[in-house]
Amino acid sequence: MRELVSKDYVRIWRTVCVGWLGWSEKRFERFLRAFNGKLASENGAVWFYHDPPLHYVIPLLVTDQFEEWLHHEVRKPKYGTPEWVYFRSELLSAIEGDRGTSAKFDWKAAKKRAQEHVAIYREAFPPPEAVTNYEKWILKFEPLEASYPAGGNAGSALRFAIERHWPGVPQPARSAKARRAC
C-alpha cells in the first residue's frame, strides 16, 4: 500500500503515541497502516493536510468517557458548540506552546503542557493498555493484506478475515485443489 501519511506527520505521531502514551512500536505501526488505509479508502489525502499533525492524534490523548462528555457538554448554550471543539483547539495550542524564535521543539515541555491542560478537567492521558474508541475506529480501515500471515493469497485472506471478525463461524468446505492453492 502506498504511504499517504507524510514522514513529518509520522514522526510527530510516533512521539505522541510511543513517547507520551507508551504504545509499542508494533501497535503504532498497525495504527499507521490503518490510517493509511483510511486515507486510501477516502480517495487519498485531499483534505488531510489542511489540519496539523496533532489534530489527528488528540483523540488518542483522552479516555472514551471523557471524550463522550466533551461531545455532550456545551460551553456556550447560545451557540450550541460542543466542549470538544474548544477542548481540541485549546489542547493543540497548549501542546504547540509559544514557539517564539526557537527552531527546536521541546517535546518534554509540550507533554507537560498537554497533561496540565487535560488535568484542568480532572482527567489524565489514557494508560498504555487502553484502546480508545478512536483507535478502534481507525483500525477498522486496516488493509486485509496487512492482517493475515505472510504468504497468503486472496482466498486465505478472506478466510482469515472471516475468522478474525466472526470467530467460530463454520467455513464452507473446499475442494482438494482449493486447499492446495491456499
QUIPE-V220400 format. One record per residue. N is the residue number from 1. RES is the residue in three letters. SS is DSSP state (H for helix, E for strand, - for the rest). D_FIRST is the distance of its C-alpha to the first C-alpha in Angstrom with 1 decimal. Layout:
<<N | RES | SS | D_FIRST> <N | RES | SS | D_FIRST>>
This chain:
<<1 | MET | - | 0.0> <2 | ARG | - | 3.8> <3 | GLU | - | 6.3> <4 | LEU | - | 8.9> <5 | VAL | - | 11.5> <6 | SER | - | 13.7> <7 | LYS | H | 15.2> <8 | ASP | H | 18.5> <9 | TYR | H | 17.4> <10 | VAL | H | 15.8> <11 | ARG | H | 19.1> <12 | ILE | H | 21.1> <13 | TRP | H | 19.3> <14 | ARG | H | 19.6> <15 | THR | H | 23.3> <16 | VAL | H | 23.9> <17 | CYS | H | 22.1> <18 | VAL | H | 22.9> <19 | GLY | H | 26.0> <20 | TRP | H | 27.7> <21 | LEU | - | 26.7> <22 | GLY | - | 26.6> <23 | TRP | - | 23.2> <24 | SER | - | 22.0> <25 | GLU | H | 19.1> <26 | LYS | H | 17.4> <27 | ARG | H | 17.9> <28 | PHE | H | 16.7> <29 | GLU | H | 13.4> <30 | ARG | H | 13.0> <31 | PHE | H | 14.1> <32 | LEU | H | 11.6> <33 | ARG | H | 8.6> <34 | ALA | H | 10.6> <35 | PHE | H | 11.4> <36 | ASN | H | 8.0> <37 | GLY | H | 8.0> <38 | LYS | H | 11.5> <39 | LEU | H | 11.0> <40 | ALA | H | 8.7> <41 | SER | H | 11.5> <42 | GLU | - | 14.0> <43 | ASN | - | 13.2> <44 | GLY | - | 11.8> <45 | ALA | - | 13.9> <46 | VAL | - | 17.2> <47 | TRP | - | 19.4> <48 | PHE | H | 17.4> <49 | TYR | H | 19.0> <50 | HIS | H | 22.5> <51 | ASP | - | 22.9> <52 | PRO | - | 23.2> <53 | PRO | H | 20.8> <54 | LEU | H | 23.3> <55 | HIS | H | 23.5> <56 | TYR | H | 20.4> <57 | VAL | - | 21.6> <58 | ILE | H | 25.3> <59 | PRO | H | 25.1> <60 | LEU | H | 24.2> <61 | LEU | H | 27.5> <62 | VAL | - | 29.7> <63 | THR | - | 30.7> <64 | ASP | H | 30.2> <65 | GLN | H | 33.9> <66 | PHE | H | 34.2> <67 | GLU | H | 31.4> <68 | GLU | H | 33.1> <69 | TRP | H | 36.4> <70 | LEU | H | 35.0> <71 | HIS | H | 33.8> <72 | HIS | H | 37.2> <73 | GLU | - | 39.5> <74 | VAL | E | 40.7> <75 | ARG | E | 42.0> <76 | LYS | E | 43.8> <77 | PRO | - | 45.0> <78 | LYS | - | 46.1> <79 | TYR | - | 42.5> <80 | GLY | - | 40.9> <81 | THR | E | 37.8> <82 | PRO | E | 36.3> <83 | GLU | H | 36.7> <84 | TRP | H | 32.9> <85 | VAL | H | 32.7> <86 | TYR | H | 35.4> <87 | PHE | H | 34.1> <88 | ARG | H | 30.6> <89 | SER | H | 32.0> <90 | GLU | H | 34.7> <91 | LEU | H | 32.4> <92 | LEU | H | 30.1> <93 | SER | H | 33.3> <94 | ALA | H | 34.6> <95 | ILE | H | 31.5> <96 | GLU | H | 31.5> <97 | GLY | - | 35.3> <98 | ASP | - | 37.6> <99 | ARG | - | 35.7> <100 | GLY | - | 38.7> <101 | THR | - | 38.5> <102 | SER | - | 36.7> <103 | ALA | - | 33.5> <104 | LYS | - | 32.5> <105 | PHE | - | 31.3> <106 | ASP | - | 33.0> <107 | TRP | H | 30.4> <108 | LYS | H | 33.2> <109 | ALA | H | 35.4> <110 | ALA | H | 32.6> <111 | LYS | H | 32.0> <112 | LYS | H | 35.8> <113 | ARG | H | 36.0> <114 | ALA | H | 33.3> <115 | GLN | H | 35.1> <116 | GLU | H | 38.3> <117 | HIS | H | 37.1> <118 | VAL | H | 35.8> <119 | ALA | H | 39.1> <120 | ILE | H | 41.0> <121 | TYR | - | 40.0> <122 | ARG | - | 41.0> <123 | GLU | - | 37.4> <124 | ALA | - | 35.2> <125 | PHE | - | 31.5> <126 | PRO | - | 30.2> <127 | PRO | - | 30.7> <128 | PRO | - | 27.8> <129 | GLU | - | 27.8> <130 | ALA | - | 27.7> <131 | VAL | - | 24.6> <132 | THR | - | 25.1> <133 | ASN | H | 24.6> <134 | TYR | H | 22.2> <135 | GLU | H | 20.0> <136 | LYS | H | 20.3> <137 | TRP | H | 19.4> <138 | ILE | H | 16.1> <139 | LEU | H | 15.3> <140 | LYS | - | 15.8> <141 | PHE | - | 12.4> <142 | GLU | - | 10.8> <143 | PRO | - | 8.4> <144 | LEU | H | 10.8> <145 | GLU | H | 9.1> <146 | ALA | H | 9.2> <147 | SER | - | 12.8> <148 | TYR | - | 14.6> <149 | PRO | - | 16.2> <150 | ALA | - | 14.9> <151 | GLY | - | 16.3> <152 | GLY | - | 16.2> <153 | ASN | - | 15.6> <154 | ALA | H | 15.4> <155 | GLY | H | 19.0> <156 | SER | H | 18.7> <157 | ALA | H | 15.7> <158 | LEU | H | 17.9> <159 | ARG | H | 20.9> <160 | PHE | H | 19.1> <161 | ALA | H | 18.0> <162 | ILE | H | 21.6> <163 | GLU | H | 23.1> <164 | ARG | H | 21.0> <165 | HIS | H | 21.9> <166 | TRP | - | 25.3> <167 | PRO | - | 26.8> <168 | GLY | - | 29.9> <169 | VAL | - | 29.2> <170 | PRO | - | 30.6> <171 | GLN | - | 28.2> <172 | PRO | - | 29.6> <173 | ALA | - | 31.3> <174 | ARG | - | 29.6> <175 | SER | - | 31.5> <176 | ALA | H | 32.0> <177 | LYS | H | 29.8> <178 | ALA | H | 26.9> <179 | ARG | H | 27.4> <180 | ARG | H | 27.3> <181 | ALA | H | 24.0> <182 | CYS | - | 22.3>>
